[in-house]
Amino acid sequence: MIITSLSSWYHLESNQGHTDFQSVALPTELWYLLTGLQIYISNPSKQNFKLKKSFWIRFSLVLHLQLWKKYLMELLHHTLDNGIRLVHHRTNGITAHCGLIINTGSRDEREKEHGMAHFVEHMLFKGTRKRKPYYIFSRLDNEGGELNAYTTKEETAIHASVLRDDFEKAVDVISDMAYNSVFPENEIEKEKEVIIEEINSCLDNPAELIYDDFEEMVFKGEALGRNILGTPGHIRSITREALTAFIGRNYNTGETVFCSAGNIPDSKVIRLFQKYFGSIPEKNNRKNKSRKQLYTPSTRIETRDTNQSHCIIGNIAWGYRDKRRIALLLLNNILGGQGLNSRLNMSLREKRGLVYNIESGYNSYRDSGIVTIYFGTDSQNLERSIAIVNSELDKLRKTRLGTMQMHTSKKQIKGYLARGYENYENLILSLGKSLLVFNKIDSYGEICSRIDSITSRELLDIANEVFNPDKLSTLIFK
């Protein structure tokens, strides 16, 4: 097989589907790096935990021109007759990573199904037609590997990291969990208590809970606004029949991607992909996830027994298909991104010592999005901190960035992008997500071109729209 220049494709037809070979640098969207998804990760051998905002993946700040060659990647694409797609990244090293991403999350739940998508994810570990739970856990754990899963508002994923020689075992287990789970009644009842404890853990963490409550306030009455975990009442009402009905209605082969990375021959990757996923029956019930923009700005103050006051200020924003999204990501990074030199971190923490945690974030969904500014502070400093945040927003609305500021900000975000792909486990999930929702993976050069094309005028216009004082909502725990 010969890989040619960027954006060149080779197409190979076979009776098992079709294969494409692509040479690119990096994935289309800075998915987990820049959008700050809410993710609930389940590891049955460890305490379940939830990671917020940009904390799942943290990256440093350096980019040089030489990275163009360093990060040039060769990607293997293949599509089965049932519609399941594959993207594989060839790497060196002795470890391999793989995952299955299904385009179903908590926003696909009906009102009575609140918490169902996350419950299904837990139950995938609880037994299949050929494995009891212990053997699911042990299959990779005994080899020094790791098996995990997560649920977001729009997708469910199972992923694994193993030694290269154990790659087939990982593919086998993931396929078995996704398509042969049996949902034993006794395991369902036990897992209800586990998830209720997970809910209680979240309720005990105001810095985490406030995000859920704010999205519920902004997307009021919509599935997108409901938290991922559900409520104890909804969890206790879940039945085996309800679980299988939810899967039958939402899990589609045409909206499923298998992603992997490792030093494994292309022929072997395709053979294993066909072996473990080729016999899955085709099912493509397309879902309409569009929503009506019914947002009404509001302010809510709740009394909580906490040592700090917690505050979120934010607004609705654009979905991930909107062309303005990349510019908003850049603007968000300037305001309160992960850099220590972000405006909010400098103003509230470094100059005045008012906060420990201060950050802004932008979560984009299929048809909508949300921008947030969060901080925790002593109750005596709450009003002053809010005033400083509003002052920084006012600067973004009124003052265009200079040439040097634009150059530095773009270089910083390019550095995040490039450094993000040092972690192959995170990389495959980003590749898979890009393929799932865009059906393509752009080159690093194309992404950088989008970033470089952003103007200071665009950032000013976006700041005036997204951070319009009349459109902002505020939630305070004090």
N, C-alpha and C positions, 0 to 999 in steps of 0.2 A: 504494500500500500504506500502511496506517495502523498504526502501532505504538501499542498502548495501554499501560496501567499494568503494573506488575510482576506477573509470574506469569500474565499474559494470553496466550492462544495463539490463533493463527489457523491453520486447517488447509485446505490446498488440494490437492485430488486432481487427478492428471493421468495420462495414459497412460505417463508416464515415472517415476512414483513419487509421493511426496507431499511437500509442503513445509509447514514450520511456521515462523512468525515469532514470536520471543520477545524481550521487552524485560527484560533483567536487568542486574545490576550486575557481578558477578564469578563465576567458576566455583565449582562445588561444593566441591572439595577443594583444599587447598594443596599440589598434587601434588609438583612439583619443588621448591617452596619449602621445605616443612617435612618431607617424608618422607626426604630424603637418599638417593635411589636410587643404586645403582651403575650407571654409564652408560659404555659404551665408544663413543666417537665416532670415526667414520672419515671422513677427508677425504683423498681420493686424491692431492691436490696438496700435502698437508702431512704432517708426521709424525703418526701416530696417537697419540692420548693418551687417558688415562682420568681422569675426574674423580670424586672421592670425596665422599661425604657432602653437606654443604650448599654445597660450593664451586662447583657449576655455576652456581647463581644466588645472588647476594649482594644483599641488600636493606638499606635503611636503616630508621630507627626512628620516623618521624613519621606521625601520623594526626590529622586534624581532622574535625569533623562535616561540613564542606563537601565532603569527598571523596565523600559519598553521591551528590551530583549530578555531580561531576566524572567519576566512574567508572561512571556509568550507561551500559550498553552495549546496543546493539541486535544481536541474534544472528539469523542466518538458518539455519534447519534444513531439510534435504531428505534424503529416503531414496529410493534407487533400487530398482527391482524386484528386483535381485539382492541387496539387503540392505546394501550399502555406504552409510554415513551421512555426511552433510556438516554441519559447523557453520562458519559464516562470521561474522566480526566486522567491522563496517563502521568504518573509520578514516579520518582525514584524512592527508594527506601524499603523498609521491611514491614510497614504497616499498610493497611487498606481500610477504606471507609465506604459505607453504603447506606442508603436510606430510601424509603418509599414515602412520597408526599401525595396526599389525597386532598382534593379541592373541596373539603367539607370541614366546617368549623362551627362554632357556637351560633353564628348568625343564621345558620340553616335550621336551627331548632324552632319548632312551634312553641307557643307560649307555655303549654303544659309540659314541654320537653326540656325546660331550662336545666342546663347541666348535662344534657345527654351526650353531646359530642365528647366532652372530657371523660364522662363515665365510660363510654365505649373504649376510649384510649386505654384506660386502666384495665378494662376487661380483656383486652387483647393479650395481656400477660397471664390470663387465668385459665388457660387450657385450650388445646386444639384437638382435632380428631385423633392425632397420633402422639400428643405430648401433654403430660400433666404440667401444672405450673412450675414445679421444681425443675423439670427437665428443660423448660423454656429458659429459666434463669441460668441453669448450669451449662447449657450448651456452649455459650460463649464465655461465661465467667470462668469456667474451668480451664479455658485456654488463655486466660489473661486479657480477654476482650471485654467490651462494654456494650450493653444493649440498653437503649433508652427510647423515649417517645415524648412528644409534646402536642399540645392543642392550642391553636390560636382562634381568633374569631372567624377565620376563613380557611384554615387547613388543619389537617391532622398528619403527623409524621411519625414514623418509626425509623430509628437509625442505629447503626452499630459501627464500632471501631475494633479491628482485630489485627492479628498478624496476617501478613499476606497469604501465608499457606492455609489460613482458616477462612479465606474469603467466601468459599462456597458454603461453609457452615452458616455464615452470617446471612447470605442471600436466602438460604433454605429457611432459616428461622423467621426472617421478616416476611417472606411469602406465606409461610404457615400461619403466622399470627394474623396477617391481614385477611386471609381468605379461608381459613379452616377453624377459626375460633368457635367454640361451642357454648360459651356463656353458661357455665353450671350455676344452678339456682343457689347452691350453698355459697359459692364464691361471690355471687351478686350481693347476697345479704352481708357478707363480711366486708366487701368493698364499700358498701354504703357507709359503714362506720368509719372506714379509713378516709373517705372523701369528706365526710362531715368534720372529722378532725382537721383536715386540710383547710376547710372553710373557717373553722374556729381559729386556726393559726393565722389566717389572713385577717380576720376580724381583730386580732390582738396586735396587728401591725398597722398603725394609722398612716404611716408613710406609704404603705402599699394600698391600703383600703381606699384612700382618698382618690386614687386614680380610677378605680372601679366606680366609685360614687359620682365622680365628675363625668365620666362617659355616660353613665345612666342619666345624669342631669341634662347633658348636651343632646344625646340621642333618645330623648324621653319617649317611652312607649314603643320603642323599636327593638328588634332582636339585636341590632348592632350595639345598643346601649346596655344590654344585660351582661352581667359578669360571666366569665367562662365557667366558673366552678358550680354555679347554681345555688340553691338554698337548701337547708336541711329538709324542708317539707317536700320540695321537688325531688330531691335525691331519694328520700324514703319511698316515694311513690313509683319509682322506676321498676319495671318488670322485664323479664326476658323477652317477652313478645314486643314490648316497646323498643328495646334495644335492636332487635333484628329488623323491625319495621323501619327504624331510623336509618340503619345501614342500607337496607333495600331501596329506600327512597333517595338516598344521597350519594352513595359510593358508586362512582361511574368509572369505567376503565378509560374512557376518553379524557378524563380529568384526573389522571394519575400519572406520576412520573417516578421512575426509579433512577437514582443518581448515585454515582460511585467514583472513587479515586483510588489509584494504587498502581503498582508496577506489575500489571497483569496484561497478558496478550489480548488484543482486541477480539480475536476469535474465541477465546475462553470466556470473556465477558458476555459476548452475544450468545454463546452456547448456554451459559448458566441463566441468562435472562430469559431465553426461550424455554429452558427446562423448567424453571420455577414459576414463570408468569405466562407462558404461552397458552396454557390450557384453561386459563381463567375465562369464563364466558363473557362475551362482549356485552356491555350495558352502557348506554349513553342517554340518560335522561337529563338533558340540559336544564340547569337551574337559572332562574332569573333572580339575581341578587340586587337589583336596582332598588333605590329607596327615594322617597320624596324628601326634599329639603324643607323640613318643618321646624328648623331651629329658631328658638326664641331666647335671646340673652337673658341671663338671670344671675342673681347673687343669693347664696345660701350660707348661713353661719350655723354650725352645729356645736353643741357643748359636749366635749369629750374629756375623759379623765386621763389626760396626757401631760407629760412634762414640758412639751413644746406646743406652740401653735403651728399648725400645718396649713399651707395655703396653695391652691392651684388657681391660676388665671389662664383662660384660653378661649378658643373659638373653633368653629368647624373650619375645615380646609378642603383641599382637593384630593380626589382619588389618584391612584398610582398611574392612571392612563393620561392624566392631565399634563400638558407640556410645561406648565409652570411649576411642577413638582420639584424638579431639580433645583430651580432657583430658590424655592422655599427651603429646601434642605440646606442650601448654602447660607441663606439668611438665618435659619435656625442655628446653624453651627457658629455663626458669628455672635449671635445673641447669647446662647447658653449651652453650646455643645460640649463635648468631652474635653476640649482643650482648657488648660488652666488659665489661658489668657482670654477666655470668653468674656464678653462685656459684663454679664451678670456676675460671674465668679469674681472678676476684678472689683466690681462696684460693691457687692454685698459682703463678700468674704475677705478678700485681700486688703481692701482699703479701709473697711469699717468693722470687720470681725463680727458681723451680725448673724451669720449663718454657718452651718457646717455643710449641709447639702443644699445645692442650688443648681438647677438644670432646666433647660427647655427641651422640648421634644416635638417631633412631628410623626404621627402614625397615619399612614395612608392605607385606605382600603380600596376595594374595587370601584366604588362609586362615590366615596366620600373620604374625609380625613379629619384629623383633629390636631390642633397645635396646643401645647400646654407649657406653662411655666410653673415649676414647683419649688418651694423652699420650706424649710422648717426653722423656726426661730423662737426665742423667748417671747412670751405673750406681750411683754413691755415693748418689744421691738417690732411687733407685727405691723402697725400702721406705718412706721418709718420705712420698713422693708418694702411694703407695697408701694409707697411713694417713690422709692428708688427704682423699683421695677418699672413703674409707669414713666419715670423720667427716661430710662433707657429705651423704652418703646417709642417715646416721643422723639428721641434723637434719630431712631431708625426711620420714622415717618417723615422727618423734616430735613435731614442732612444726607446728601448722597455721599457714598464712599469714594475716596480719592483713588487714583490709579494704583498707588503702592498698596493701599488697603485691599483693593480688589485682587491684585496679584497675589498677595500673601494669603488671603482667604481661600482663593482657588487652589493654590499650592497645598494648603493645609488639608483640604478635603480630598485632593488627589492622593495625598500621602496616606490618609485613612483608607482610601479605596485600595491602594496598592498593598499596604501592610496587612490588610484584612485577609489576604489569601495565603498567608503563611500557615494558617490553620486549615488543614484539608477537610477536617470534619465539618467546620462551618462553611467552607467553600462549596462542598457538594450540595448542601442545603440551599445555598444561595443560587447555585447553578440550576438546581431542580426547580426552585421557586420561579426563577426567571423563565425557564422553559414552560412551566405550568401555565403561567398567566400571560406571557407575551408570545409564546411559541417561537422564541428566538433567543440567542445569546449574542449580544453585541461585543465588539472588540474594545479593548482598553482605549484605543485611540478614538473610537467613536464616542465613548463616554466622556473622555477628556475634552473632545471638541464641543460637546454639549455644555460642559462646565465653562470652558473658555469663552463660549458665545454669550454668556450671561453678562448683562450690562448693569451699571449702577442705577440706571433709570428703572430697569425692571425690578431691582430689589426695592427701590423706593416705592414703586407702585404696589408691589406685593405687601410691603410693610403697612401701607395706608389701607389696604383692603383687609388683610388678615388681622392686623393689630389696631383696627379702628376701635376707639374706646367705646363707641356705642354698640359694638358687636361682641364685646368681651364678656364672658361669664366668669364668676368667681365662686369658689367653694373654700370655706375655712373651717377647720377643726380647731376649737380653742377651749 
